[in-house]
Amino acid sequence: MSKETLGYVRLVWVCPNCKTRNPGDQKTCSSCGSPQPENVAFEQDIEQKLLEDEKKIEQAKADADVHCGFCGTRNSATATVCVQCGGDLKEGKKRISGQIVGAFQSGGVQKQTQCPNCGEINPPNAQTCQKCGGPLAEISQPAAIPTPPVKQKRTIAIILVLAALFLCGMLILLSINLFSKSELVGTVRSVGWERAIEIEQFGPVTRQGWKDEIPSDAVIGSCRKQFHHTQSEPAPDAEKVCGTPYTIDRGTGFGEVVQDCEYRVYLDFCEFTIDEWSTYDRVTMRGNDFSPVWPIPTLLTNQRIGDRSEIYTITFETDQGPYELKTDDPDLFTKCQPGSEWLLTVNGFGNVVSISPH
């Protein structure tokens, strides 16, 4: 997944002394003059508008600001000495950057602000009350990346827990039935066998596949665009899919607005015809004796013998009713003569998993 930059926005910070909201690129409080402490984070502004001023954009792109190690004043990353005390900024601390501030809403929330001191209604994004001059810090911030309500979260969590408990119960039940074993004495009541041979024929076969994987000697028919994979880079016939834009703190008083995008690539999925060997028919022989034989297929000029398969069925009578064992072992089948007794190992599903002479 690729991260695409949509632009940059100015952030704000709240003075811990007087609660005044200040523009992010302003390093000292506009009301009381206190410098922004390093532990005071930037926040989204009420009005989220992408910067158009090239100088501001370059300022936003710069490295994170540095707080003086002597007086705490915030300085730009390019400064070598503190603008406040003249101290060497090699002793300073770089602001933490890269955190997600919240979801980006173009234009932001244009909401009038009521002064917490005198109740005066002020214009959107006002920093101090136009009537009493008090700080307007009690401003609701735009939501961070949207999250489900608490009640919805709890409902989802309960459903997930119940689903996990159900799955665990099913796995435990399956394990008990699969690994639990019991033994019974059984007498061979009857036997049966089935032997089969596949007939393969060489000729045209219609298949489907991705166009770039179709053999060169195939005849390609109709094709359609079909989703193949996702990738981070653009590609022909790809659909660009992006998530909700969000703002990342640059540590400069500005935020970088980005969105995560990926490209859904659609490729040609085609029908094609090719000459190859494929299963044409299956010839079977069955019996209820101890003389199993293979069928003898009649082949045409473009046909050949394919895979062989054999299955032997032995039915046992026990004091708990009949049990059946299917095996592909002809030697074991031959030993199970009618009337012979065997010790049957049965799993929790009632299937015979092995037998041994009794």
VENMO-V413259 format. One record per residue. N is the residue number from 1. RES is the residue in one small letter. PHI is phi as a letter, one per 30 degrees, with the letter a starting at -180 (NA if undefined). D_LAST is the distance of its C-alpha to the last C-alpha in whole Angstrom. Layout:
<<N | RES | PHI | D_LAST> <N | RES | PHI | D_LAST>>
This chain:
<<1 | m | NA | 64> <2 | s | c | 68> <3 | k | c | 71> <4 | e | c | 74> <5 | t | d | 77> <6 | l | c | 79> <7 | g | l | 82> <8 | y | b | 83> <9 | v | b | 84> <10 | r | d | 86> <11 | l | c | 85> <12 | v | b | 86> <13 | w | b | 86> <14 | v | c | 87> <15 | c | d | 89> <16 | p | d | 88> <17 | n | d | 91> <18 | c | c | 93> <19 | k | i | 90> <20 | t | d | 92> <21 | r | d | 90> <22 | n | b | 91> <23 | p | e | 90> <24 | g | d | 88> <25 | d | d | 90> <26 | q | c | 93> <27 | k | d | 92> <28 | t | b | 94> <29 | c | d | 94> <30 | s | d | 97> <31 | s | c | 98> <32 | c | c | 98> <33 | g | i | 97> <34 | s | d | 94> <35 | p | d | 92> <36 | q | d | 89> <37 | p | d | 86> <38 | e | d | 83> <39 | n | c | 81> <40 | v | c | 82> <41 | a | d | 80> <42 | f | d | 82> <43 | e | b | 81> <44 | q | d | 81> <45 | d | d | 85> <46 | i | d | 85> <47 | e | c | 87> <48 | q | c | 84> <49 | k | b | 86> <50 | l | d | 86> <51 | l | d | 88> <52 | e | c | 91> <53 | d | d | 93> <54 | e | d | 92> <55 | k | d | 93> <56 | k | d | 91> <57 | i | d | 88> <58 | e | d | 89> <59 | q | d | 89> <60 | a | d | 86> <61 | k | d | 84> <62 | a | d | 85> <63 | d | d | 83> <64 | a | d | 82> <65 | d | d | 85> <66 | v | b | 86> <67 | h | c | 87> <68 | c | e | 89> <69 | g | d | 88> <70 | f | c | 91> <71 | c | c | 93> <72 | g | i | 90> <73 | t | d | 91> <74 | r | d | 90> <75 | n | b | 91> <76 | s | d | 90> <77 | a | d | 87> <78 | t | d | 90> <79 | a | d | 92> <80 | t | c | 93> <81 | v | b | 95> <82 | c | d | 95> <83 | v | d | 97> <84 | q | c | 98> <85 | c | c | 98> <86 | g | i | 98> <87 | g | d | 95> <88 | d | d | 93> <89 | l | d | 90> <90 | k | d | 88> <91 | e | d | 87> <92 | g | d | 86> <93 | k | b | 83> <94 | k | d | 82> <95 | r | d | 81> <96 | i | d | 77> <97 | s | b | 77> <98 | g | j | 74> <99 | q | d | 73> <100 | i | d | 72> <101 | v | d | 75> <102 | g | l | 74> <103 | a | d | 74> <104 | f | c | 77> <105 | q | b | 79> <106 | s | e | 82> <107 | g | i | 85> <108 | g | i | 84> <109 | v | c | 84> <110 | q | d | 88> <111 | k | b | 88> <112 | q | d | 91> <113 | t | c | 91> <114 | q | c | 93> <115 | c | d | 94> <116 | p | d | 92> <117 | n | c | 96> <118 | c | c | 98> <119 | g | i | 96> <120 | e | d | 98> <121 | i | d | 96> <122 | n | c | 96> <123 | p | d | 95> <124 | p | e | 92> <125 | n | i | 91> <126 | a | d | 94> <127 | q | c | 94> <128 | t | b | 97> <129 | c | d | 98> <130 | q | d | 101> <131 | k | c | 103> <132 | c | c | 102> <133 | g | i | 101> <134 | g | d | 98> <135 | p | d | 94> <136 | l | c | 92> <137 | a | c | 89> <138 | e | d | 87> <139 | i | c | 86> <140 | s | d | 83> <141 | q | d | 81> <142 | p | e | 79> <143 | a | d | 75> <144 | a | d | 73> <145 | i | e | 70> <146 | p | e | 69> <147 | t | b | 66> <148 | p | d | 65> <149 | p | e | 66> <150 | v | e | 65> <151 | k | d | 63> <152 | q | d | 62> <153 | k | e | 60> <154 | r | d | 59> <155 | t | d | 57> <156 | i | d | 56> <157 | a | d | 54> <158 | i | d | 53> <159 | i | d | 51> <160 | l | d | 50> <161 | v | d | 49> <162 | l | d | 47> <163 | a | d | 46> <164 | a | d | 44> <165 | l | d | 43> <166 | f | d | 41> <167 | l | d | 40> <168 | c | d | 38> <169 | g | d | 37> <170 | m | d | 35> <171 | l | d | 34> <172 | i | d | 32> <173 | l | d | 31> <174 | l | d | 29> <175 | s | d | 28> <176 | i | d | 26> <177 | n | d | 25> <178 | l | d | 24> <179 | f | c | 22> <180 | s | d | 21> <181 | k | b | 17> <182 | s | b | 15> <183 | e | b | 11> <184 | l | b | 10> <185 | v | c | 7> <186 | g | b | 9> <187 | t | c | 10> <188 | v | d | 12> <189 | r | c | 15> <190 | s | a | 17> <191 | v | b | 18> <192 | g | a | 21> <193 | w | b | 23> <194 | e | b | 27> <195 | r | b | 29> <196 | a | b | 32> <197 | i | b | 35> <198 | e | d | 38> <199 | i | c | 41> <200 | e | c | 44> <201 | q | b | 48> <202 | f | c | 51> <203 | g | l | 53> <204 | p | d | 55> <205 | v | b | 53> <206 | t | c | 54> <207 | r | b | 53> <208 | q | b | 54> <209 | g | a | 55> <210 | w | d | 57> <211 | k | e | 60> <212 | d | d | 61> <213 | e | c | 57> <214 | i | d | 58> <215 | p | e | 58> <216 | s | d | 61> <217 | d | c | 60> <218 | a | d | 59> <219 | v | c | 62> <220 | i | d | 62> <221 | g | c | 63> <222 | s | d | 63> <223 | c | b | 63> <224 | r | b | 63> <225 | k | d | 63> <226 | q | b | 60> <227 | f | e | 60> <228 | h | c | 58> <229 | h | a | 58> <230 | t | c | 61> <231 | q | a | 63> <232 | s | d | 66> <233 | e | c | 68> <234 | p | d | 70> <235 | a | a | 69> <236 | p | e | 70> <237 | d | h | 69> <238 | a | c | 68> <239 | e | c | 68> <240 | k | d | 69> <241 | v | b | 68> <242 | c | b | 69> <243 | g | d | 68> <244 | t | d | 71> <245 | p | d | 74> <246 | y | b | 74> <247 | t | c | 76> <248 | i | c | 76> <249 | d | d | 78> <250 | r | d | 80> <251 | g | i | 81> <252 | t | c | 85> <253 | g | j | 85> <254 | f | b | 84> <255 | g | c | 81> <256 | e | c | 79> <257 | v | d | 78> <258 | v | b | 75> <259 | q | b | 72> <260 | d | c | 69> <261 | c | b | 68> <262 | e | b | 66> <263 | y | c | 66> <264 | r | d | 63> <265 | v | c | 63> <266 | y | c | 63> <267 | l | b | 63> <268 | d | d | 63> <269 | f | c | 59> <270 | c | b | 60> <271 | e | d | 58> <272 | f | b | 58> <273 | t | c | 57> <274 | i | b | 56> <275 | d | d | 55> <276 | e | a | 51> <277 | w | d | 48> <278 | s | b | 46> <279 | t | d | 43> <280 | y | c | 45> <281 | d | a | 42> <282 | r | b | 38> <283 | v | c | 37> <284 | t | b | 33> <285 | m | b | 31> <286 | r | b | 29> <287 | g | a | 26> <288 | n | b | 23> <289 | d | b | 22> <290 | f | c | 21> <291 | s | b | 24> <292 | p | d | 25> <293 | v | b | 29> <294 | w | c | 31> <295 | p | d | 35> <296 | i | c | 38> <297 | p | d | 40> <298 | t | c | 44> <299 | l | c | 46> <300 | l | d | 50> <301 | t | d | 52> <302 | n | c | 51> <303 | q | b | 47> <304 | r | a | 44> <305 | i | d | 41> <306 | g | c | 39> <307 | d | d | 36> <308 | r | c | 33> <309 | s | b | 29> <310 | e | b | 26> <311 | i | b | 23> <312 | y | c | 20> <313 | t | c | 19> <314 | i | b | 16> <315 | t | c | 16> <316 | f | c | 13> <317 | e | c | 14> <318 | t | b | 13> <319 | d | d | 15> <320 | q | c | 17> <321 | g | j | 18> <322 | p | d | 17> <323 | y | b | 16> <324 | e | b | 17> <325 | l | b | 16> <326 | k | c | 19> <327 | t | b | 19> <328 | d | c | 21> <329 | d | c | 19> <330 | p | d | 20> <331 | d | d | 17> <332 | l | d | 14> <333 | f | e | 16> <334 | t | d | 16> <335 | k | d | 12> <336 | c | d | 12> <337 | q | d | 13> <338 | p | e | 14> <339 | g | j | 12> <340 | s | d | 9> <341 | e | c | 6> <342 | w | b | 5> <343 | l | c | 5> <344 | l | c | 9> <345 | t | c | 12> <346 | v | c | 15> <347 | n | d | 18> <348 | g | d | 22> <349 | f | c | 23> <350 | g | i | 20> <351 | n | c | 19> <352 | v | d | 15> <353 | v | c | 16> <354 | s | a | 13> <355 | i | b | 9> <356 | s | b | 6> <357 | p | e | 4> <358 | h | c | 0>>
